[in-house]
Every structure is written in structure tokens, then in C-alpha cells.
Amino acid sequence: MKIKWMKDSNINEIWMNPKTISKYNFVEKQQIPITYGTLKVLKELKGNNTLQYNEVGVSPQFSQSIKLPDDVELHVQIKNGGVQFGPLIGMLLKKKFEKLSQKKLELLKERIPNSDFDHGVVFVGALDSINETNKLIKAYYYTKDHEWKEGIFPLPTVLYNRVYIKKNQLKLLKKGVKMQVINNCLMSKSKLWRLLCKDSSINQHLPFTQSLRDVNSFIVMVNHYETVYLKPTNLSRGRGILQAKKMKLGFLIKDTNTREQILFTENELSHFIETLTNKHPYIIQQGVPFTYENSLVDFRVYMQKDEAKEWNCSGIYGRVSKPNEVITNLKHSQKIVPVEDTLRKYFTLDQDRCNNVQTQMIQVCKNVCVSLEKRRQSLADVAIDIVLDEHLKVWVLEVQVNYADDERLYHLPESIYKKVWQTPLYYAKALTDF
């Protein structure tokens, strides 16, 4: 059904054609519940013969504090004995509202599908723009003219989140309202191992990982695997990662700036580990790098819930590091390469093998997502970093929930990077049932 704006009308009233009122078993002057997002109010129903059968007349002023935007395609549903306006979909993208600059908002336009997506109201907001008491949020909404406008909204029925909300704050936020918050999860490197290591369908694809506790835990690991990685459990973008190798005499430690040091004695090693772990808790992880002419080669896989509410791969690309680097993150990448080109050039695979390996990579990543969901992790949009070894076995290095929307995506075909950005909205809309 459609909205007919009644701009000079009473905000406590709603209008329908008398035949529409009869069709839905309503009665004139009846108080019926009207819902917009998580906000529900009662309005008096009145008949109006000038309205079409598929129209509902309403004031743009929904309540004392909320105005319905008249520059979006807002839809109407009559169900469960009431009227629903929507869909209202929120995206929580920053901690601070001031970070939603005009430059950032211009980039965020690429997140909004413009062709086949009948989106209702889509807004972007920040954690500090939420009024937890009144269940309202100050945000920018996307208009029919493809512009952002500021407004005040009730909390949406579906909130796509890229800023972690702490459990106590989330509990307070959801108190008294039915709101689904999707993708609210912290996934540290140690937590990933702890959740998945007992899953027989996944653990064979995980490099062995444990806490870096002391010099003994280091020596046992490096003696067994020869190359290991030391990673801070809660830092991202490659910060603090070190590579360690066993040498004939001592241990070679290499950082992400390719600086090297050799630790010869156990005392030196013990002091190094103590200094390191005093700053951040660290894990020590089995090294499974694949190298090509001294460059590391790995893959990033984007896994997202889609409009069918199923996990699907929205895109994959290969990452090739600069020579002798420790990691392949953006700062350390020599180039990114389409997945098929990566498999053909660096792994010398023919087309059939490329297809089979790519299918295997996606299936492993899907299994990871499903397994994490079974363990009560709120996920819908993740970037998974994986490695193929020389035997073409898939190894899962990391699952990133709040991954950076970095410039590498622009080096991929537009169909891929737009799919990565826009799929979460299709999923969010599917959850609204509009």
C-alpha cells in the first residue's frame, strides 16, 4: 500500500477509504496501533472517500518527536491488526557522529543500491548519536534524490552494525523494543581459535594457535614448525605482527617493516617476549605462508548474508606482498590480483583446477561462518583471510568483522566491490519482512 500525505491533519489520526476499513475488519474511530521502526503509537482511524483503496492517509508528523520523511519511498503494510510504515533500516558505521563527514557520506552513497532495491528509509548513524532512554537516533537518511539528509528516527527493527556495541549497552538499547542488531561481534585471533578448534569440519584448516605465555611456549612452537607468527590478539591491520624462524644459532625475528634481529640466548628471548606481551596479549601461530619469488601470496574472501538470508561469497581477490615482507596487508602489498589470475599465475592451475580450488575456498569459509553462528556469534558480513599451501590446502588465518573498506576494493571490478558494500542492505531488508 501507499502513503497519502495529509499535511494539515491531526497527528493522532489516520485515514483510509471506508471499503479498505471494511476489508481489514477495522472500525471507524477505532484506535489502531501504528508502527514505524520500533516505535508504536495509537492513532484514531477515520474514513475518507477521496483515498484510493491502496492508500493510507497520514500526517508527516508521526509523533511529537518523529517526522516521516516524504522524500523517500516509504511503504505501508496492514498486518496483525495494525499498520506498519517502513522498512526502516539503520546502519551504525561510526562511534562518533562527527566522523560522518560530507566526504564520508559521499563515499557511503555506494552502499545504497539504486536500481532493484526498493529500500524505504535507510539511514547511517553513530554510536554516540543514540538516545538510549527515548530509543531515538540522530542520523542521515538517503533520499529519492540520492542525497543525505539529517533526521531523528526511532530505533529500526534491523540495525546493521560495524561498530561493536558492548553487551551491557546493547542490553539497555534493546530493552523494551524488538530490534535485530546484525554483525555485533568482536573476533580476536585467540577467540577464533578457541571457538573453532573443536569443530572437526574446521580445525584441520586452522594453523595451530596458542597463547604466547613465556619462553617455553615459544621454543616448543618454533622447534615444531620452524616458522611461526607472533600476533597481538586484539589489533588489526597487521599492527604488531612478527615472524620468527629457527636458525642454526638463535632465532630470527622480523617485523612488518622488515627489520630483523637475532636472539641467541634464552635470556635474550625471555626478555624479548616479556617486553612484547607487557604491551598486548599475544598468540603464537603455526606459519603456513605460500611464497612466490620471495613474496607472500594469500587471499581475502568476503562472506555475507544475502537477501535469501544465506551465507554467500561476495568477492575474492589474491594479495601479493612486496618482496621479503611478513604480511600482505594494504601497506605491505605489492598488488592485488583477481582470484583466477592468482591461481593461474602463482599456483600454475588450469581452468578446471581453478574452479575446483575456488569452490573449496568458498566452502571452507562458509563452514567457518556457519560454525561461528552456531556458537552464538552475531555475524552477517565478514572478511576472511586465507592461505593456500603448496598442496592447495586451505588455511584460515583470520576472520574480520569490522574490516576496513579500503582502497583495494576499487581495484576489483565494480560488480564485486559494489556487491560487497550493498549485500548487507539486501539482507537487512529481508529481515524486516517488508
Secondary structure, 3 states (H helix, E strand, C coil): CEEEECCCCCCCEEEECHHHHHHCCCCCCCEEEEEECCEEEEEEEEECCCCCCCEEEECCECCCCCECCCCCCCEEEEECCEEEEECEEEEEEECCHHHCCHHHHHHHHHHCCCCCCCCCEEEEEEEEEEECCCCEEEEEEECCCCCEEEEEEECCCEEEECCCCCHHHHHHHHCCCCCEEECCCCCCHHHHHHHHCCCCCCHHHCCCEEECCCHHHHHHHHHHHCEEEEEECCCCCCCCCEEEEECCCCEEEEECCCCEEEECCHHHHHHHHHHHHHHCCEEEEECCCCEECCEEEEEEEEEEECCCCCEEEEEEEEEEECCCCCCCCHHHEEEEEEHHHHHHHHHCCCHHHHHHHHHHHHHHHHHHHHHHHHCCCCCCEEEEEEEECCCCCEEEEEEECCCCCCHHHHHCCHHHHHHHHHHHHHHHHHHHCC
